[in-house]
Structures are given as C-alpha cells and as structure tokens.
C-alpha cells in the first residue's frame, strides 16, 4: 500500500514539473520577405516545425537547457541559432546561398519568376560569382560565361583572336545575346562586340541552352544569354576599380550612381589597354592581342505613377585592336602602315553605339515595350585587304501578359529592322552589262508570338508557345515550343523541353575567315535558312548534408539540324560554304553539382559530354572545334576575420576536330603530312585572393593559367614560306587555333566604394 502511494505521488510530481514549453517566431529572407516551408529543427533531435504561409513557426518541447535551432530553406544558407527554451517572437533572417533557386529571372518566359518555379531550365551567374573568381576590372561577358558547364569560348583567328560563345558545341552565331531582354547584338557584333560588355555593368547572366526561337527569333538555335544590367539604386555613389598585370596590361572601371526624387541613374566608364610584343612560339607574330578599348555606359530609371517604369540605357564602345609581326606593332607603327602589302598585320577599329530599355504601359508589367537601337561600324585591314562594314538594328517588342484561372498568357508583336552594308560581294549588285554597284542589305522582319503557362496541378506546369516571323526572302517561318515541369517532391524537379529553331545566315558578318589568312572563299549555292528540332531533359535535385545544402543537375540534349552551313577547310587554300545535304547532330549529357557549407566553403563541379557531327553521303564527320567533353570546377572559401576570400577555378577541354593544314618546309613546299587533325585534352587553372575591409576597400590579386599551358603548335600556318613576305604566302592560314597561346599571368587590383548616404 505504501509503495503504490509512493508511485502515484511520483507520477503526479513528474507531470507538474515537466511542463511543455514552446519556441515561436518568423523566418525571413535577407530582404525581410516571409519564407514559406522553411524547416526549423532542434539540433540532434527529431523535434521541429515548418513555417506556414506567413513564415511563422512554433515548436513545443520539454527541454530546460539552451537550445540550438537549425534553420533550412531552399535557396538560403543553413543557419544555427542558440536560443532560450521559452523564446518567443523570434525574427530569423537567412542569407541567400549560391544555389540561386530563389533568384528572379525573366529569360525563360519573358515574365519575372523564380528559378525554381520556371518551367524552362535557366542557369544564372551573378556579379558576385564573377567577382569571386575573376578580376573585375578586366572581365567581360566572354569571361563570365565560361563559368557555366557546356559553354565554351572559341577563338576563330590566331592573329586578331576573334572569339565567340559556343553552347553545346554549336558555333557562336547560333547563340542569341540579349541585354535586358532585347537582342542588341547582330551578326557583325557577334565577332567583336561581345568583348565590349564589361562586368562593371552586369548584375547577372541568365542562360538557356537549346533553341528559343519562339520568344527570341533567329540566332537563338543553340541558346540565349540575357545580360541583366545593374540597378542604379543598388550601386554605390562612387566606385573605382583599377587593375594591372605582369604583362603590363592595364584595366579600369569608374562608376557613379545618383538618385533624386523619382529618378535614379548609373554611369560607368571602362577601359582596357594592352600593348607590347610577345612571341614565345617563335612564329614571328604576337602571342596576344594589342588593344585600346573604351566603354561608356549609362542607365536611368524613371519611376512614374502607379509604379510604372521607364528605363533608358546606352552603351558606347570604341576599340582599336591590332596584332601582327613585330615591325607592325613596335612604336605603334601600325597607325601609319595599315594595309601594307609587305609588313603583315591586322588592325580592326570598332565603333559601336547602343540604346535600349523598357517602357511599362500598364501596371504590374501587364503590357510593356522593350526596345533597342544599335549601330556597329567596323574599319579594318587584314594584311593588305580592307574591310569596312556598317550594321544597324532596330528592335521593338510589345509584350502583354494576362492571368486566367490557372493560365499565365504571354503574347506580343515584334518589329525588327536590320541594315547591313560592306565593301565585299555580300552587298554587291552585278548588272547584265557586268557593272558592279553597291546594294546594302535591308531586312524588315515582323513577328507575332504567344505562349501559355498552364499550372495544371501544384506539381505540374505545361508551357506551350508559337512564334511566326515573316522574311521577305524566305516567307513565313513558324517556331513552336513545348516545355513541362514536374515536381516529384519538394526537393526534386523534372523538366522537358521540345522546340524548333531557325537561323538566317549572314555569312560575311559572322565569319571573318575569308579575310584573315589567304584562303579563297567559295559559296557553292544559295544558302537557305538553317533549321533544327531540339529535345532537352533536365533533372534537378536539392539535397542537404549535415549543415550544407547542395544541388545536383543533370541535362540531356539532342538537336538535329538541316540545311546546316559548316565551313569546309579540307581543300588547301579554300573555304567552301554550302548547306549540308544530309543533316547535323548535337547531342550529349551534362552533370553539375553545387554545394555550400555553413563554414564559408562552397564549390561547383560540372562535366559535359557531347558529340557534334554532320552526316552526309553515309559518312559521319565531326564538326571542327567542338570538344567531345569538357569539365569545370569552381571552389571558394571565405574567412570572416580577416575578411578574405580564396577562389580557385579550373576548366578542362577534351579532344576536338581541327582543320587539315600543312606546314611549309624550307623550299616553300608543303609537307606531305598534315598537322594533327585531333587536339589533345588540356586544362586551364586560375586562383584569386580577395581581401575586403569594411564596405569601402577591396584588394584582389591572382594568377591566371597557373601551370603556363600553351598550345604546342603555332595557330598559324605558312608564316615561314621563303617565297613570300611573312603573312602574304598563298599558304598563310590563321585557323589552327584551339587552345591558349598566352602564358601564365599575375594580376593585382584595388577597388574603392563610396556608399550612398542612406547605405552607410
């Protein structure tokens, strides 16, 4: 009896002494936005909660000691917080991580949406990423875009080092480059103009792989790169960024932002000066380009009634680019001997102006006008050959959106005007009496498009669209697309995309191989528009591992091209252009892993395997300069005291098909055997260290091409012909350029920011 009474008293005492306790609060983003579905867990227990539609949570527990909460949300860094057992009304802010799932993008659907909600797979590289891994004063669009798996820089000339952007092994003109949603860059600018987009003006890149002609028209067969410029209100009052390299190169940015009443603006100036002569491969030509490049950029945002916007941006570019033999470059001799027929050099002067922006016509951007105007002037000599070209483009895109039940409709009218003129046969008119006159090319391309984003279920979204363009030479060209997104769970997403693409070829504006070197250009037939069909699949998995968050991304792609135009270098001294009678294929698979740890460490690793070939007369022939695989790795570690960031990056490029070229022997004859027509794999490594003191001072430095890798052979052929001046031999060719010939380089830079008064 006494024992039973004892147990009853013990249980009663226990019930009153162990009273349930509660922790409650709200989880917010760094911008104080409520985070829905964030998980809050008491560390080393199974006790936790999930935030509701208002970002609120509450946890009941029976612990009496201080408690460590672990807070997680997709797209944000994991946070640990020590609290008291009865903490109430907590306000917990999470910082965004490098997965980028909550980034707002517009490229895939023309309407603002989060990456994780977009039915189209979009990859984003922010200015933060660029500054971590690249010298900010010197980097440009070309440098930043190489941080994306499956995207390559292709150098088309071993003298002037023209380059373009290749997506999944396809040539640069297949990629549409936009600024703030407008296609500012036409065919002529795709050769030199892309180098003039400094990182200073870039807020982020949005990249879509695969045909996107439905929204963006011709030139979008391989993909779309949308450069989103910085918002004036987010910029410091004054910023200065100066950098120098061990090769005596100089780069700089100076920018200023202002805000008054309903007007805010941003003005920036960028310069690059590269001079001198280096010839480590002993071919008699400079191993790097010399240039003076100056870019002036401005952006003004006018806030009107009812939150309507009007943005007006402009960019002005001047570039003096040159390279050649030493006598052409020393003491700037090229200025007086451009076009010389015995001292070989290439001198390209580029003048470019751009205007672009957006005008909201209805609230919430339900009706807006995107516009762009650009003019590109090129005055150049390739040896003794003079090339002068002008291209002007006007683009107007009226875009409307409307929501009906579960449907998000987007529709629009496009007006595109293109003017092109040069001094080649591309704009020549041959009359019946053999008289030749100039006939500039003018194209008016009207178009209409529409798409429907249908949220069928919470986990299933279907996107369908159609674009119709009219070309005076080719008639009406339709471009349909179908995309779908299926959420397998909160952490897993599957996407599929099917579409068609087309491209109107402007040969002489896209490929300057007919000018550089001494090959003869042969156009065998009237070149018809290239067409493609594309299928791509994507699987995305977000995962947590301890106090880290990560993301696994797997892509599979297949594109089939008809009427494809591929330059044929197989006949010595000639470049032959024709539509492929059969078809061409680009297919492959890409894998990308990103992981961010709570202790300041994060990395990205990617691998891309691809096959790009043409199939004609029963024979499969690899397309030149398309590597069969590529890989990248970006690793960043941040220390808080001192504020130090150490970033390492690596790119691995696999074997690729090369042009068949023949070296010259001592008597001027060609060797019997050609150079290798397959390259060997190579890698390129960089490291950068950045030190930051408060918000004003930043010092950075690093090494590019750490292991001093260089292409074994000269990119030039026929430079040693004893029967002709250097560069003027009939065998002279600049097309054997597949890897860097510029060696290791050290750099150091300093940045200073003056914050706005309200941001101090």
C-alpha positions in Angstrom: 0.0 0.0 0.0 2.8 2.4 0.9 4.7 1.5 -2.3 1.6 2.2 -4.5 1.1 5.6 -2.8 4.7 6.4 -3.4 4.5 5.7 -7.2 1.3 7.7 -7.5 2.9 10.7 -5.9 6.0 10.4 -8.1 4.0 10.4 -11.3 1.9 13.4 -10.2 5.0 15.3 -9.3 6.6 14.5 -12.7 3.6 15.7 -14.6 3.7 19.1 -13.0 7.4 19.5 -13.0 7.9 18.7 -16.8 5.8 21.3 -18.3 5.6 21.6 -22.1 7.5 24.6 -23.4 7.3 26.5 -26.7 9.6 28.4 -29.1 8.0 30.6 -31.8 8.9 33.1 -34.4 9.2 34.0 -38.0 11.7 33.1 -40.7 12.6 35.8 -43.2 14.9 36.3 -46.2 17.7 38.9 -46.1 15.2 41.3 -47.7 12.7 40.6 -44.9 10.3 38.6 -47.0 8.5 35.7 -45.3 9.9 32.3 -46.2 7.3 29.6 -46.7 8.2 26.0 -46.0 11.4 26.7 -44.1 12.3 23.9 -41.6 13.3 24.6 -38.0 14.8 21.7 -36.1 16.2 21.4 -32.6 19.7 20.1 -33.2 20.4 16.4 -32.6 16.7 15.7 -32.1 13.7 14.9 -34.2 11.8 17.9 -32.8 11.0 20.6 -35.4 8.5 22.6 -37.4 7.8 24.1 -40.8 6.9 27.7 -41.5 3.4 28.5 -42.7 2.2 30.9 -45.4 3.2 33.8 -43.2 6.7 32.4 -42.4 5.6 31.7 -38.8 6.5 28.6 -36.8 6.2 27.2 -33.3 7.9 24.3 -31.6 6.8 22.5 -28.5 9.4 20.7 -26.4 10.3 19.6 -22.9 14.0 20.7 -22.7 15.2 23.1 -20.0 18.7 24.0 -21.2 19.7 26.4 -24.0 18.7 25.0 -27.4 20.4 25.2 -30.8 18.0 25.6 -33.7 19.0 24.6 -37.2 17.0 26.6 -39.9 16.9 25.5 -43.5 15.2 26.8 -46.6 15.8 26.1 -50.3 18.0 28.7 -51.8 19.3 30.0 -48.4 22.3 29.3 -46.2 21.7 26.9 -43.3 21.7 28.8 -40.0 22.3 27.7 -36.5 20.9 29.8 -33.6 21.2 29.3 -29.9 18.0 30.3 -28.0 16.4 30.0 -24.6 13.8 27.3 -24.0 10.9 29.8 -23.9 12.0 32.1 -26.7 9.0 33.9 -28.3 8.6 36.1 -31.4 12.0 35.3 -32.8 12.8 37.0 -36.1 15.3 34.9 -38.0 16.8 36.2 -41.3 18.5 33.8 -43.7 21.2 34.8 -46.3 20.8 33.5 -49.9 23.2 30.7 -50.9 24.9 30.1 -54.2 22.3 27.6 -55.5 20.4 30.5 -56.9 17.0 28.8 -56.7 15.2 31.9 -55.4 16.8 34.2 -58.0 14.2 36.1 -60.1 14.7 35.5 -63.8 12.9 36.7 -66.9 14.5 35.0 -69.9 12.6 31.7 -70.0 9.1 33.1 -70.2 9.5 36.9 -70.5 7.8 37.3 -67.1 9.6 37.5 -63.7 9.7 34.2 -61.9 12.0 32.3 -59.6 14.5 29.9 -61.0 12.9 27.0 -59.0 9.4 27.9 -60.4 10.4 28.3 -64.0 9.1 25.6 -66.4 12.3 26.3 -68.5 15.7 25.4 -67.2 17.7 28.6 -66.5 21.2 28.9 -65.3 22.3 32.1 -63.5 25.7 33.7 -63.0 25.6 36.7 -60.7 28.1 39.6 -60.4 29.1 38.1 -57.0 30.2 34.9 -58.8 32.2 36.8 -61.3 34.0 39.0 -58.8 34.8 35.9 -56.7 36.7 34.2 -59.5 37.6 36.8 -62.0 39.5 40.2 -61.9 36.5 42.5 -62.0 38.2 45.4 -63.9 39.3 43.1 -66.8 36.5 40.5 -67.1 33.7 40.7 -69.7 30.8 38.7 -70.9 33.1 36.2 -72.6 35.0 35.5 -69.3 32.0 35.2 -67.1 30.0 32.9 -69.4 32.8 30.3 -69.3 31.7 29.6 -65.6 28.7 27.6 -67.0 29.1 23.9 -67.8 28.8 23.2 -71.5 29.6 26.8 -72.6 33.0 27.4 -74.4 34.9 30.3 -75.8 36.0 29.5 -79.4 38.9 31.5 -80.8 38.5 31.8 -84.6 41.7 33.5 -85.6 45.3 33.1 -84.5 46.2 36.8 -85.3 43.3 39.0 -84.3 42.0 36.5 -81.7 38.3 36.9 -82.6 36.2 34.8 -80.3 32.6 33.8 -79.8 30.4 31.8 -77.4 29.7 28.1 -78.2 26.8 26.3 -76.4 26.9 22.5 -76.5 29.5 22.6 -79.3 27.5 24.8 -81.7 29.1 27.9 -83.3 28.8 31.3 -81.8 26.3 32.9 -84.2 23.8 30.2 -83.0 23.5 31.9 -79.7 21.3 35.0 -79.2 22.8 37.6 -76.8 20.4 40.0 -75.2 20.8 43.0 -72.9 17.8 43.4 -70.5 15.7 41.2 -72.8 16.5 43.0 -76.1 18.6 41.5 -78.9 21.1 44.3 -79.3 23.8 42.2 -80.8 23.5 41.3 -84.5 25.7 39.2 -86.6 28.5 41.7 -87.2 28.8 42.4 -83.4 29.0 38.7 -82.6 32.6 38.7 -83.8 34.0 41.7 -81.9 31.2 43.4 -79.9 30.8 40.8 -77.2 34.2 41.5 -75.8 32.9 45.0 -75.1 30.4 44.1 -72.4 32.3 44.7 -69.2 31.4 43.0 -65.9 31.0 46.5 -64.4 27.5 46.8 -65.9 26.4 43.2 -65.3 24.1 42.2 -62.4 23.7 38.7 -63.7 23.7 36.4 -66.8 20.7 34.2 -67.5 21.5 31.3 -69.8 19.1 28.9 -71.5 20.5 26.1 -73.6 18.6 24.9 -76.6 16.5 26.6 -79.3 14.5 29.5 -78.1 13.3 31.0 -81.4 9.7 31.0 -80.1 10.4 34.0 -77.9 13.6 35.5 -79.4 13.6 34.7 -83.1 16.6 33.9 -85.3 20.0 33.4 -83.8 18.6 31.5 -80.8 19.2 28.0 -82.1 21.9 27.0 -79.6 20.5 29.1 -76.7 20.0 32.5 -75.2 22.3 34.6 -73.0 20.5 37.5 -71.4 22.7 40.1 -69.7 20.7 41.9 -67.0 22.3 45.2 -66.2 22.7 46.6 -62.7 20.0 48.6 -60.9 21.1 52.1 -60.2 19.5 52.1 -56.7 21.8 49.2 -55.7 25.0 50.9 -56.7 27.4 53.0 -54.5 27.6 56.7 -55.0 31.1 56.3 -56.5 33.2 53.2 -57.3 36.8 52.9 -58.7 38.4 49.6 -59.8 42.0 49.6 -61.2 44.0 46.5 -62.2 47.4 45.7 -63.7 49.1 42.5 -64.9 52.6 41.1 -65.1 52.4 41.6 -68.9 52.0 45.4 -68.3 48.3 45.4 -69.2 46.0 47.9 -67.6 42.3 47.8 -66.9 39.9 50.0 -65.0 36.3 50.8 -64.1 34.9 54.1 -62.7 31.2 54.3 -61.9 28.8 56.7 -60.2 25.2 56.4 -59.2 22.7 59.0 -58.3 19.1 59.2 -57.0 16.8 62.1 -56.7 13.0 62.0 -56.3 11.6 59.6 -58.9 14.8 59.4 -61.0 17.8 57.1 -60.3 20.8 56.6 -62.6 24.1 54.8 -63.1 27.1 56.0 -65.2 30.2 53.9 -65.8 33.4 54.1 -67.7 35.6 51.0 -68.5 39.0 50.9 -70.2 41.5 48.2 -71.3 45.0 48.9 -72.6 47.1 46.0 -73.8 50.4 46.8 -75.6 53.8 45.2 -76.3 55.1 42.2 -78.3 55.5 38.6 -77.0 56.4 35.7 -79.3 57.2 32.7 -77.2 56.2 30.2 -80.0 58.6 31.9 -82.5 56.2 32.2 -85.4 57.0 35.9 -85.8 53.6 37.1 -84.7 52.4 38.4 -81.4 51.0 35.8 -79.0 48.4 38.2 -77.6 46.2 40.9 -78.9 47.1 44.5 -78.5 44.2 46.9 -78.0 42.8 50.1 -76.6 39.2 49.7 -75.6 36.9 52.3 -74.0 33.3 51.7 -73.0 30.9 54.3 -71.6 27.6 53.0 -70.1 24.6 54.8 -68.6 21.3 53.7 -67.3 18.4 55.9 -66.0 15.2 54.7 -64.3 12.2 56.9 -64.2 9.5 56.0 -61.7 6.1 57.0 -62.9 2.7 56.9 -61.3 1.3 53.5 -60.3 4.8 52.1 -60.2 5.2 52.2 -64.0 8.8 52.2 -65.2 10.7 53.8 -68.0 14.3 52.8 -68.3 16.7 54.3 -70.8 20.2 52.7 -71.1 23.0 53.4 -73.5 26.5 52.0 -74.2 29.2 53.4 -76.4 32.3 51.3 -77.4 35.5 52.2 -79.2 38.1 49.5 -79.7 41.5 49.7 -81.5 42.5 46.1 -81.9 45.7 45.0 -83.6 48.3 42.3 -84.0 50.9 41.1 -86.4 54.6 40.9 -86.9 56.9 42.9 -84.6 57.6 45.6 -87.1 53.9 46.2 -87.4 53.4 46.7 -83.6 56.5 48.3 -82.3 56.1 52.1 -81.5 52.6 51.8 -82.9 53.8 51.6 -86.4 50.5 50.1 -87.5 48.9 53.5 -87.4 50.9 54.6 -90.5 51.2 51.3 -92.3 47.7 49.8 -92.1 47.1 47.9 -95.3 50.8 47.4 -96.1 51.5 44.6 -98.6 54.9 43.5 -97.2 54.6 44.0 -93.3 51.7 41.9 -92.2 49.3 43.0 -89.5 45.6 43.1 -88.7 44.1 46.3 -87.5 40.4 46.4 -86.5 38.7 49.6 -85.4 35.3 49.2 -83.9 32.8 52.0 -83.2 29.5 50.9 -81.6 26.5 52.7 -80.0 23.5 51.1 -78.3 20.3 52.4 -76.8 17.9 50.0 -75.1 15.2 50.0 -72.3 11.7 49.2 -71.2 8.5 51.3 -71.1 5.7 50.0 -68.9 2.3 50.7 -70.4 0.1 49.0 -67.8 0.6 48.3 -64.1 2.4 45.1 -62.9 4.1 45.0 -66.3 1.0 43.6 -67.9 1.8 45.5 -71.1 5.3 46.8 -71.8 7.5 47.8 -74.7 11.1 46.5 -74.9 13.2 48.4 -77.4 16.8 48.6 -78.6 18.7 50.5 -81.3 22.3 49.8 -82.2 24.8 50.8 -84.8 28.1 49.0 -85.4 30.8 50.4 -87.6 34.0 48.4 -88.4 37.0 49.7 -90.2 39.7 47.1 -90.6 42.7 45.8 -92.5 43.7 42.1 -92.7 47.1 42.3 -94.2 46.5 44.4 -97.3 42.8 43.6 -97.5 40.5 46.4 -96.5 37.1 45.5 -94.9 34.6 48.2 -94.0 31.1 47.3 -92.7 28.2 49.0 -91.1 25.2 47.3 -89.4 22.2 49.0 -87.7 19.4 47.2 -85.9 16.1 48.5 -84.6 14.1 46.2 -82.3 10.7 46.8 -80.8 8.8 44.1 -78.8 5.4 44.8 -77.4 4.7 42.2 -74.7 1.4 41.6 -72.9 0.6 39.2 -70.0 -2.7 38.1 -68.6 -3.8 35.6 -66.0 -6.9 33.5 -66.5 -7.6 30.8 -63.8 -4.5 28.6 -63.9 -3.2 30.1 -67.1 -0.5 32.7 -67.5 -0.7 34.1 -71.0 2.1 36.0 -72.7 1.8 37.4 -76.2 3.5 40.0 -78.3 4.3 41.8 -81.5 7.9 42.1 -82.7 9.3 44.6 -85.2 12.9 44.1 -86.3 14.8 46.2 -88.8 18.3 45.3 -90.0 20.6 47.3 -92.3 23.9 46.0 -93.4 26.5 47.4 -95.8 30.1 46.5 -96.6 32.7 46.6 -99.3 32.6 42.9 -100.3 30.5 40.9 -102.7 28.0 40.4 -99.9 26.4 43.8 -100.8 27.5 44.0 -104.5 25.0 44.1 -107.3 26.1 42.7 -110.7 24.1 44.1 -113.6 23.7 42.4 -117.0 26.4 44.5 -118.6 28.9 43.4 -115.9 28.7 46.7 -114.0 29.1 46.4 -110.2 27.2 48.7 -107.9 26.7 48.7 -104.1 23.4 47.3 -102.8 23.1 47.4 -99.0 21.0 44.7 -97.4 17.9 45.8 -95.6 15.5 43.4 -93.8 12.2 44.2 -92.2 11.1 41.2 -90.0 7.7 41.4 -88.4 6.7 38.7 -86.0 4.0 37.6 -83.6 4.2 35.2 -80.7 2.1 33.7 -77.9 2.6 31.3 -75.1 0.5 29.7 -72.3 2.0 28.7 -69.0 -0.6 26.3 -67.5 -0.3 25.3 -63.8 -2.3 22.1 -64.2 -1.6 21.0 -60.7 0.6 22.3 -57.9 3.4 19.9 -59.1 2.8 20.1 -62.9 3.3 23.0 -65.2 2.9 23.0 -69.0 4.3 25.7 -71.3 3.3 25.9 -74.9 4.1 28.6 -77.4 4.3 29.6 -81.1 6.1 32.3 -82.9 5.6 33.3 -86.5 8.1 35.6 -88.4 8.0 36.8 -91.9 11.2 37.2 -94.0 11.0 38.8 -97.4 13.3 36.2 -98.9 12.0 33.1 -97.2 8.4 33.8 -96.4 6.6 32.8 -93.2 8.6 30.7 -90.7 6.8 29.2 -87.6 8.7 28.2 -84.4 6.7 26.2 -81.9 7.8 25.1 -78.4 6.5 22.8 -75.6 8.0 22.7 -72.1 6.9 20.9 -69.0 7.9 20.9 -65.3 7.0 18.2 -62.9 7.9 18.4 -59.2 8.5 14.9 -57.9 8.7 16.2 -54.4 9.7 19.3 -52.5 13.3 18.7 -53.4 13.1 17.1 -56.9 12.1 18.6 -60.2 12.0 17.2 -63.7 11.8 19.4 -66.8 11.4 18.6 -70.5 11.6 20.9 -73.5 10.9 20.4 -77.2 11.1 23.1 -79.8 12.3 24.1 -83.2 14.8 26.7 -84.3 15.8 28.5 -87.5 18.6 30.9 -88.5 19.0 33.2 -91.3 22.7 33.2 -92.2 24.7 36.4 -92.8 27.9 34.8 -93.8 30.3 37.7 -94.2 29.2 39.3 -90.9 29.7 36.1 -88.9 32.9 34.6 -90.2 35.9 36.7 -90.9 38.0 33.7 -92.0 37.5 34.9 -95.6 39.6 38.0 -94.7 42.2 36.8 -92.3 44.7 34.5 -94.0 44.9 33.9 -97.7 42.1 31.2 -98.2 39.8 31.7 -101.1 36.1 31.8 -100.3 33.8 29.6 -102.4 30.0 29.7 -101.9 28.7 26.7 -103.8 25.0 27.6 -103.7 22.3 29.9 -102.5 22.4 29.4 -98.7 19.0 28.5 -97.3 17.9 29.1 -93.6 19.2 26.5 -91.2 16.5 24.7 -89.3 16.6 22.5 -86.2 14.5 20.4 -83.8 15.5 20.0 -80.2 14.7 17.9 -77.2 16.2 18.5 -73.8 15.6 16.9 -70.4 16.6 18.2 -67.0 16.5 16.6 -63.6 17.2 18.8 -60.5 17.7 17.5 -57.0 18.3 19.7 -54.0 19.9 18.0 -51.0 21.1 18.7 -47.5 24.1 17.0 -46.0 24.9 18.0 -42.4 24.9 21.8 -42.3 25.3 22.1 -46.1 22.9 22.5 -49.0 23.6 21.2 -52.4 22.1 20.8 -55.8 22.5 18.1 -58.5 21.6 19.0 -62.0 21.6 16.5 -64.9 20.9 17.6 -68.5 20.4 15.6 -71.7 20.1 17.3 -75.0 19.6 16.3 -78.7 19.4 18.7 -81.7 19.1 17.7 -85.3 19.9 20.3 -88.0 19.0 20.5 -91.6 20.4 22.9 -94.2 23.3 23.4 -91.7 26.2 25.5 -93.1 29.6 24.3 -92.0 32.8 25.9 -93.4 34.9 23.2 -95.2 38.6 23.6 -94.8 39.6 20.3 -96.3 40.7 21.8 -99.7 44.0 23.7 -99.2 43.8 27.5 -99.8 40.0 27.4 -99.9 37.0 27.8 -97.5 33.9 26.2 -99.1 30.4 27.1 -97.8 27.3 25.1 -98.6 24.2 23.7 -97.0 24.9 20.2 -95.8 22.9 17.8 -97.9 22.3 15.4 -95.1 21.9 16.6 -91.5 24.0 17.5 -88.4 23.6 16.4 -84.9 24.5 17.8 -81.5 23.8 15.5 -78.6 25.2 14.9 -75.1 24.7 14.9 -71.4 25.8 17.3 -68.7 26.1 16.8 -64.9 26.6 19.7 -62.5 26.9 19.6 -58.7 26.9 22.7 -56.4 27.3 22.6 -52.6 27.5 25.3 -50.0 28.6 24.7 -46.4 27.8 26.9 -43.4 31.5 27.5 -42.7 32.2 29.7 -45.7 33.1 26.9 -48.2 31.3 26.2 -51.5 32.1 24.6 -54.8 30.7 23.9 -58.2 31.8 20.9 -60.4 30.5 20.0 -63.8 31.1 17.6 -66.7 29.7 17.8 -70.2 30.0 15.0 -72.7 28.9 15.8 -76.3 29.1 14.6 -79.9 28.7 17.2 -82.6 28.9 15.9 -86.2 27.5 16.1 -89.7 26.1 13.2 -91.5 26.3 13.2 -95.3 26.6 10.6 -98.0 26.5 7.8 -95.4 29.6 9.3 -93.6 29.8 10.8 -90.1 32.2 13.7 -89.9 32.9 15.5 -86.6 32.3 19.3 -86.6 35.5 21.2 -86.0 36.3 23.0 -82.7 33.6 21.1 -80.8 35.3 19.2 -77.9 33.9 15.8 -77.1 33.9 16.6 -73.4 34.5 19.5 -71.0 34.6 19.9 -67.3 34.8 22.8 -64.8 35.4 23.3 -61.1 34.9 26.5 -59.1 35.9 26.4 -55.4 35.6 29.3 -53.0 36.5 29.6 -49.3 35.6 32.7 -47.3 37.2 33.7 -44.0 35.4 36.2 -41.8 38.3 37.5 -39.7 40.1 38.8 -41.7 37.6 39.2 -44.5 39.4 37.0 -47.0 38.1 35.0 -50.0 40.2 32.4 -51.8 38.8 31.2 -55.1 40.1 28.5 -57.5 38.7 27.7 -60.9 39.6 25.1 -63.5 38.4 24.2 -67.0 39.2 21.0 -68.8 38.7 20.8 -72.6 38.6 17.5 -74.3 39.8 16.4 -77.7 38.3 18.2 -80.7 38.4 18.0 -84.5 40.8 20.5 -86.1 41.2 21.8 -89.7 43.5 19.9 -92.0 46.5 22.2 -92.6 50.0 21.6 -94.0 53.2 23.2 -92.7 55.8 24.7 -95.1 59.3 23.2 -95.5 62.5 25.2 -96.2 62.0 25.4 -100.0 58.4 26.6 -99.8 56.7 23.3 -100.5 54.0 21.8 -98.3 54.8 18.8 -96.0 53.4 15.6 -97.2 51.6 15.0 -93.9 49.2 17.4 -92.3 49.3 18.6 -88.8 47.2 16.5 -86.3 43.5 16.8 -87.0 42.6 16.0 -83.4 43.7 18.0 -80.4 44.8 16.6 -77.1 42.8 17.4 -73.9 44.1 20.4 -71.9 43.2 22.3 -68.7 43.4 25.9 -67.6 43.7 26.8 -63.9 43.2 30.1 -62.1 43.4 31.3 -58.5 42.2 34.6 -56.9 42.5 36.0 -53.4 40.3 38.9 -52.3 40.6 40.9 -49.1 37.9 43.3 -48.1 38.0 46.0 -45.4 34.5 47.2 -44.5 32.4 48.2 -47.4 34.9 50.6 -49.0 38.2 48.9 -49.7 38.8 45.7 -51.6 42.2 44.4 -52.8 42.4 41.4 -55.1 45.1 39.5 -56.9 45.7 36.2 -58.6 47.3 34.0 -61.2 45.7 33.0 -64.5 46.9 29.9 -66.3 48.8 28.8 -63.2 50.6 25.9 -65.0 51.5 28.0 -68.0 49.7 25.8 -70.5 50.1 26.8 -74.2 49.1 25.3 -77.5 52.1 23.3 -78.7 51.8 24.4 -82.3 51.5 27.9 -83.7 47.9 28.7 -84.6 49.3 30.0 -87.9 50.4 28.0 -91.0 52.5 29.2 -93.9 54.2 32.0 -91.9 57.6 30.7 -92.9 57.2 30.5 -96.7 60.5 31.7 -98.2 58.8 32.7 -101.4 56.6 35.4 -100.0 56.7 38.2 -97.3 55.7 36.9 -93.9 51.9 36.6 -93.8 51.4 37.0 -97.6 52.0 33.5 -98.7 49.2 31.7 -100.5 49.6 29.0 -97.8 49.1 31.5 -94.9 46.3 30.4 -92.7 45.1 31.5 -89.2 42.5 28.8 -88.4 44.6 26.3 -86.4 43.8 27.9 -83.0 42.2 25.6 -80.4 43.9 26.5 -77.1 45.6 29.4 -75.3 49.0 30.6 -76.5 49.1 33.3 -73.9 51.1 32.1 -70.9 50.9 32.5 -67.1 49.9 35.9 -65.9 49.8 37.6 -62.5 47.5 40.4 -61.7 46.6 42.7 -58.8 43.7 45.2 -58.4 42.2 47.5 -55.9 38.5 48.7 -55.6 37.2 51.6 -53.6 33.5 52.3 -53.0 31.8 55.4 -51.6 28.4 54.2 -50.3 25.3 56.3 -50.7 24.4 58.2 -47.5 21.4 56.0 -46.8 23.5 52.9 -47.2 26.4 53.8 -44.8 
